[in-house]
């Protein structure tokens, strides 16, 4: 099957040989539009700004090791999918990393829409995929490309069904937002 959205060519799925070695066999794929839309903090006035804030929170969560999905023991990798007006955040992400985060913690697929940085994510790193069209289509493509256990964070019913059919587990935005609260 041909890789969708250039995911495999630029790194999504390249760490399949690491599965079983203890190197992040779980990946959390975040439906950014859905997660942002689940908290009434004025995100609609500045979608890119809200995406930058969510990215910074995810970087902190990834670095803390607390974002472990139910039934898992190892900290996961994180991939967030940006679509529409929120894609403008990609150019601002490297400046949004919290102090003390690992070098390269804000990686983006800005150079290649629909793609993430090559190789597996480093601890505390959040890979970003820029959906060239539908964010839902990009999320499903990422789920299909990634090996191991994939967890998609969304409340979108249709997307949930598509991701389950592609082999993912689903958690709602409430699970993630509870982990992001101080």
Phi, psi and omega per residue, in radians:
X1 nan 2.365 -3.139
X2 -1.247 2.423 3.132
X3 -1.158 2.296 3.117
X4 -1.451 2.489 3.036
X5 1.001 0.384 3.097
X6 1.244 0.259 -3.046
X7 -1.045 -0.893 -3.065
X8 -1.181 -0.690 -3.109
X9 -1.065 -0.432 -3.077
X10 -2.084 0.296 2.941
X11 2.168 -0.463 3.116
X12 -1.159 2.116 3.129
X13 1.682 -0.119 -3.099
X14 -1.280 -0.227 -3.105
X15 -1.684 0.401 -3.118
X16 -1.130 -0.455 3.105
X17 -1.257 -0.227 3.131
X18 -1.509 -0.237 3.139
X19 -1.082 2.314 -3.125
X20 1.652 -0.152 3.128
X21 -1.739 0.051 -3.108
X22 1.507 0.075 -3.115
X23 -1.600 1.433 3.036
X24 0.846 1.148 3.125
X25 -1.285 -0.076 -3.122
X26 -2.005 2.386 3.060
X27 -2.219 2.275 3.059
X28 -1.720 2.119 3.126
X29 -1.828 2.088 -3.030
X30 -1.774 2.138 2.997
X31 -1.387 1.596 -2.998
X32 -1.028 -0.776 -3.115
X33 -1.042 -0.709 -3.108
X34 -1.262 -0.734 3.136
X35 -1.172 -0.773 3.106
X36 -1.061 -0.720 -3.105
X37 -1.213 -0.216 -3.107
X38 -1.557 -0.065 3.072
X39 -2.212 2.171 -3.070
X40 -1.415 1.282 -3.109
X41 -2.001 0.313 3.139
X42 1.486 0.270 -3.112
X43 -0.922 -0.542 -3.060
X44 -1.173 -0.352 3.110
X45 -1.373 -0.435 -3.117
X46 -2.651 1.445 -3.081
X47 -1.093 -0.708 3.131
X48 -1.137 -0.744 3.109
X49 -1.083 -0.706 3.107
X50 -1.129 -0.658 3.117
X51 -1.170 -0.674 3.091
X52 -1.097 -0.771 3.127
X53 -1.099 -0.765 3.126
X54 -1.105 -0.726 3.110
X55 -1.027 -0.814 3.133
X56 -1.048 -0.707 3.111
X57 -1.146 -0.695 3.129
X58 -1.187 -0.660 3.079
X59 -1.056 -0.783 3.105
X60 -1.088 -0.738 3.123
X61 -1.135 -0.775 3.132
X62 -1.078 -0.737 -3.135
X63 -1.184 -0.519 -3.107
X64 -1.330 -0.391 -3.088
X65 1.355 0.120 -3.105
X66 -1.493 -0.172 -3.042
X67 -1.455 0.620 -3.075
X68 -1.407 2.126 3.138
X69 -1.158 2.738 3.097
X70 -0.960 2.385 3.116
X71 1.514 -0.074 3.139
X72 -1.923 2.812 3.107
X73 -2.112 -0.423 -3.105
X74 -1.676 2.535 3.065
X75 -1.068 2.451 -3.082
X76 -1.554 2.936 2.877
X77 -1.448 2.739 3.097
X78 -2.173 2.389 3.016
X79 -2.277 2.233 3.057
X80 -2.011 2.411 -3.096
X81 -1.875 2.113 3.119
X82 -1.792 2.457 3.099
X83 -2.433 2.852 3.054
X84 0.979 -2.463 -3.083
X85 -1.085 -0.422 3.141
X86 -1.195 -0.324 3.130
X87 -1.114 -0.371 3.104
X88 -1.100 -0.286 3.121
X89 -1.192 -0.417 -3.022
X90 -0.948 -0.713 -3.135
X91 -1.247 -0.261 -3.100
X92 -1.804 -0.071 -3.001
X93 -1.213 -0.659 -3.093
X94 -1.112 -0.511 3.105
X95 -1.414 -0.177 -3.057
X96 -1.622 -0.103 -3.102
X97 -1.173 2.368 3.135
X98 -1.135 2.678 3.102
X99 -1.006 2.424 3.112
X100 1.512 -0.025 3.107
X101 -1.319 2.707 -3.090
X102 -1.065 2.651 3.086
X103 -0.993 2.413 3.131
X104 1.357 0.237 -3.072
X105 -1.069 -0.506 3.107
X106 -1.770 1.520 3.100
X107 -1.744 2.504 -3.126
X108 -2.302 2.812 3.037
X109 -1.729 0.513 -3.039
X110 -1.025 -0.617 -3.102
X111 -1.271 -0.501 -3.115
X112 -2.298 1.749 3.141
X113 -0.936 2.391 3.108
X114 1.431 0.188 -3.076
X115 -2.255 2.875 3.068
X116 -2.160 3.074 -3.112
X117 -1.165 2.467 -3.125
X118 -1.002 2.593 3.051
X119 1.396 3.099 3.139
X120 -1.298 2.657 3.109
X121 -1.228 2.564 3.031
X122 -1.471 2.792 3.099
X123 -0.953 2.321 3.139
X124 1.478 0.002 -3.113
X125 -1.654 2.485 3.064
X126 -2.150 1.993 3.107
X127 -1.392 2.558 -3.085
X128 -2.147 2.286 3.072
X129 -1.949 2.269 3.077
X130 -1.703 1.964 -3.118
X131 -1.186 2.159 3.126
X132 -1.286 -0.270 3.118
X133 -2.552 -2.028 3.138
X134 -1.184 2.235 3.066
X135 -1.093 -0.669 3.134
X136 -1.089 -0.750 3.118
X137 -1.087 -0.709 3.131
X138 -1.138 -0.703 3.123
X139 -1.093 -0.802 3.124
X140 -1.093 -0.705 3.114
X141 -1.094 -0.735 3.108
X142 -1.097 -0.780 3.129
X143 -1.039 -0.716 3.141
X144 -1.180 -0.573 -3.091
X145 -1.398 -0.544 -3.050
X146 -1.362 2.396 3.011
X147 -1.475 3.019 3.057
X148 1.325 -2.895 -3.111
X149 -1.404 2.133 3.100
X150 -1.934 2.327 3.103
X151 -2.112 2.129 3.122
X152 -1.804 2.286 3.113
X153 -1.770 1.883 3.134
X154 -2.864 2.768 3.015
X155 -1.986 0.003 -3.121
X156 -1.212 1.987 -3.043
X157 -1.037 -0.821 -3.122
X158 -1.117 -0.756 3.121
X159 -1.118 -0.692 3.096
X160 -0.978 -0.832 -3.130
X161 -1.078 -0.757 -3.135
X162 -1.132 -0.691 -3.128
X163 -1.238 -0.684 3.070
X164 -1.074 -0.747 3.109
X165 -1.088 -0.496 3.125
X166 -1.525 -0.004 3.048
X167 1.814 0.173 -3.105
X168 -1.646 2.797 2.953
X169 -1.721 2.658 -3.089
X170 -2.049 2.398 2.947
X171 -2.259 2.540 -3.130
X172 -1.392 2.843 3.118
X173 -1.001 -0.535 3.122
X174 -1.010 -0.657 3.106
X175 -1.062 -0.864 -3.119
X176 -1.167 -0.795 -3.110
X177 -1.101 -0.575 3.073
X178 -1.115 -0.619 3.111
X179 -1.280 -0.461 -3.113
X180 -1.446 -0.285 3.132
X181 -1.189 2.456 3.133
X182 -1.167 nan nan
